[in-house]
Amino acid sequence: MIDHLVLATPDVAATAARVATEWGIALTPGGSHVGRGTRNELTGLGGAAYLEVVGPDEQQPDPPFPRPFGVDDLDEPTLVAWCARPERPLDDVVTRCLALGIDLGEVAAMSRARPDGVVLEWRLTVPLLGAPHDGTVPFLIDWLASPHPAASLPHDCRLVRLHLTHPDADLLRAVLAELGTGTAIEVRTGQPALHAVVDTPNGRRELGLSR
């Protein structure tokens, strides 16, 4: 199933404020990714899905490596990736996807502390932000025993549809079938593009990436 969408930005506070105003909602501070130089703010998208606004954390020193999601290279907020939460163990799914022809990479452990002190721990694969996928193939996550972030978020918005365009649409469909991502996804053939449609209190809004 769809876990979350990633809206990367060079300025978390400004982007969160813009989303809050345009959508007519509130975003919740998620916390800092210690050692990676980023932080996030979140809002629910209905069910167990949410939107993550992620960018540089001014309270951390610059990391000795590029920040996740390419935020160091962004001039404006961009929908760069999406995350899926498989029902089967991540290692099994990664192995199966490799057999299909897509290498999702190694599974790594991460954690962050929420502002209320609750520590979240999870395992995930690395987002495939480069060609030929450009964020259209989901990275995978397992929240282990941690409470899911969506459970404590407001859900004034609802993700209507996620449109994915990929050079090999049949391959992407095969991967999504392995993940069991649900019916809110449409896949087409073409240059990589990621586009989300969201119902908000201020009407229907869109987030999109095209290359």
C-alpha positions as CSV (number, residue, x, y, z in Angstrom):
1,M,0.0,0.0,0.0
2,I,1.0,3.6,-0.4
3,D,2.8,4.8,2.7
4,H,3.7,8.4,2.0
5,L,4.6,10.9,-0.7
6,V,7.8,12.9,-0.4
7,L,7.7,16.6,-1.2
8,A,11.3,17.7,-0.9
9,T,12.2,21.4,-0.5
10,P,15.0,23.8,0.3
11,D,13.0,25.4,3.0
12,V,10.7,23.2,5.2
13,A,9.1,26.0,7.1
14,A,8.2,28.0,4.0
15,T,6.9,25.0,2.1
16,A,4.8,23.7,5.0
17,A,3.3,27.2,5.5
18,R,2.4,27.3,1.8
19,V,0.8,23.9,1.8
20,A,-1.1,24.8,4.9
21,T,-2.5,28.0,3.4
22,E,-3.3,26.6,-0.1
23,W,-4.8,23.4,1.2
24,G,-6.5,24.8,4.3
25,I,-4.9,22.4,6.7
26,A,-2.3,22.1,9.4
27,L,1.0,20.2,9.2
28,T,2.6,18.5,12.1
29,P,6.3,18.6,12.9
30,G,7.7,15.2,12.3
31,G,11.2,15.5,13.7
32,S,14.9,15.6,12.7
33,H,16.8,12.9,10.9
34,V,19.9,13.2,13.1
35,G,23.2,13.0,11.2
36,R,21.5,13.4,7.8
37,G,20.8,17.1,8.1
38,T,17.1,17.0,7.4
39,R,13.8,17.4,9.2
40,N,10.2,17.0,8.1
41,E,6.6,18.1,8.6
42,L,3.7,15.9,7.9
43,T,0.0,15.8,7.1
44,G,-2.4,12.8,6.6
45,L,-3.7,11.9,3.2
46,G,-6.4,9.5,4.4
47,G,-6.2,6.0,5.7
48,A,-2.6,5.1,6.5
49,A,-1.0,7.5,3.9
50,Y,0.6,10.8,4.5
51,L,2.5,13.6,2.9
52,E,6.1,14.3,4.1
53,V,7.6,17.8,3.5
54,V,11.3,17.2,4.0
55,G,14.3,19.5,3.7
56,P,17.4,20.9,5.5
57,D,17.3,21.1,9.3
58,E,18.8,24.4,10.4
59,Q,19.4,23.0,13.9
60,Q,21.9,20.4,12.5
61,P,25.4,21.0,11.0
62,D,25.7,20.3,7.3
63,P,26.4,16.6,6.9
64,P,29.6,15.4,5.2
65,F,27.5,13.9,2.3
66,P,24.5,15.1,0.3
67,R,21.2,15.3,2.1
68,P,18.5,12.7,1.2
69,F,16.0,13.3,-1.6
70,G,18.3,15.7,-3.4
71,V,17.3,18.6,-1.3
72,D,20.7,20.3,-1.6
73,D,20.1,20.7,-5.4
74,L,16.5,22.0,-5.2
75,D,15.4,25.6,-5.9
76,E,11.7,24.9,-5.2
77,P,9.5,22.3,-3.6
78,T,9.3,19.1,-5.8
79,L,7.5,15.9,-5.5
80,V,10.5,13.6,-5.8
81,A,9.5,10.2,-4.6
82,W,6.9,8.0,-3.0
83,C,7.1,5.2,-0.5
84,A,5.2,1.8,-0.4
85,R,4.7,-0.4,2.6
86,P,4.6,-4.1,1.5
87,E,2.8,-6.7,3.5
88,R,5.6,-9.2,3.1
89,P,9.2,-8.8,4.6
90,L,11.3,-6.2,2.8
91,D,14.1,-8.5,2.1
92,D,11.8,-11.0,0.3
93,V,10.2,-8.2,-1.8
94,V,13.6,-6.7,-2.7
95,T,14.8,-10.2,-3.9
96,R,11.6,-10.7,-6.0
97,C,11.9,-7.2,-7.6
98,L,15.5,-7.9,-8.5
99,A,14.4,-11.0,-10.3
100,L,11.9,-8.8,-12.2
101,G,14.6,-6.4,-13.2
102,I,14.6,-3.6,-10.7
103,D,17.3,-3.3,-8.0
104,L,15.8,-1.6,-5.0
105,G,19.2,-1.7,-3.2
106,E,20.1,-2.6,0.3
107,V,17.7,-2.3,3.3
108,A,18.9,0.2,5.9
109,A,17.8,1.0,9.4
110,M,16.8,4.6,10.4
111,S,15.2,6.4,13.3
112,R,14.0,9.8,14.5
113,A,12.5,11.2,17.6
114,R,9.1,12.9,17.4
115,P,8.7,16.3,19.2
116,D,6.8,14.4,22.0
117,G,9.8,12.2,22.6
118,V,8.5,9.0,20.9
119,V,11.3,7.4,19.0
120,L,10.3,5.9,15.6
121,E,12.5,3.1,14.1
122,W,12.1,1.7,10.7
123,R,13.9,-0.1,7.8
124,L,13.8,1.1,4.3
125,T,15.3,0.9,0.8
126,V,17.1,3.8,-0.9
127,P,14.9,6.0,-3.2
128,L,15.7,5.6,-6.9
129,L,15.8,9.2,-7.8
130,G,18.1,8.9,-10.8
131,A,17.4,7.8,-14.4
132,P,15.6,5.8,-15.7
133,H,13.1,5.7,-12.7
134,D,13.4,9.3,-11.4
135,G,11.3,8.6,-8.3
136,T,8.5,6.7,-10.0
137,V,9.5,3.4,-8.6
138,P,8.7,3.4,-4.9
139,F,11.2,2.9,-2.1
140,L,10.0,0.5,0.5
141,I,9.5,0.8,4.3
142,D,8.8,-1.4,7.3
143,W,7.9,0.5,10.5
144,L,8.7,-2.5,12.6
145,A,7.1,-2.0,16.1
146,S,6.9,1.8,15.8
147,P,3.5,3.6,15.7
148,H,2.8,4.5,12.2
149,P,3.1,8.3,11.6
150,A,-0.3,8.6,9.9
151,A,-2.0,7.4,13.1
152,S,-1.3,10.6,14.9
153,L,-1.8,13.0,12.0
154,P,-4.9,15.1,11.0
155,H,-6.5,13.6,7.9
156,D,-8.3,16.6,6.4
157,C,-7.0,15.7,3.0
158,R,-7.4,12.5,0.9
159,L,-5.1,11.2,-1.8
160,V,-7.3,10.6,-4.8
161,R,-4.8,9.2,-7.3
162,L,-1.1,8.8,-7.9
163,H,-0.2,8.9,-11.6
164,L,3.1,7.3,-12.6
165,T,4.7,7.5,-16.0
166,H,7.7,5.2,-16.7
167,P,9.6,4.1,-19.8
168,D,8.7,0.5,-19.1
169,A,5.2,0.7,-17.7
170,D,4.8,-3.1,-17.8
171,L,7.8,-3.6,-15.6
172,L,6.6,-1.0,-13.1
173,R,3.2,-2.6,-13.0
174,A,4.8,-6.0,-12.2
175,V,6.8,-4.4,-9.4
176,L,3.6,-2.8,-8.0
177,A,1.8,-6.1,-8.2
178,E,4.5,-7.6,-5.9
179,L,4.0,-4.7,-3.5
180,G,0.2,-4.8,-3.3
181,T,0.0,-1.1,-3.6
182,G,-3.8,-0.8,-4.1
183,T,-6.0,0.7,-6.7
184,A,-5.2,4.4,-6.3
185,I,-2.3,4.2,-8.8
186,E,-2.3,4.7,-12.5
187,V,0.7,3.7,-14.6
188,R,1.4,4.9,-18.2
189,T,4.3,4.6,-20.6
190,G,6.5,7.7,-21.3
191,Q,9.2,9.9,-19.8
192,P,9.4,9.5,-16.0
193,A,6.8,11.5,-14.2
194,L,5.2,11.5,-10.8
195,H,1.9,13.3,-10.2
196,A,-0.5,13.2,-7.3
197,V,-4.1,14.4,-7.0
198,V,-5.3,15.4,-3.5
199,D,-8.7,16.5,-2.2
200,T,-8.3,19.2,0.4
201,P,-10.7,21.5,2.4
202,N,-9.8,24.1,-0.2
203,G,-10.7,21.9,-3.2
204,R,-8.7,19.6,-5.4
205,R,-4.9,20.2,-5.5
206,E,-2.1,18.6,-7.4
207,L,1.6,17.8,-6.8
208,G,3.7,16.8,-9.7
209,L,7.1,16.0,-11.1
210,S,8.0,15.7,-14.7
211,R,11.3,15.5,-16.5
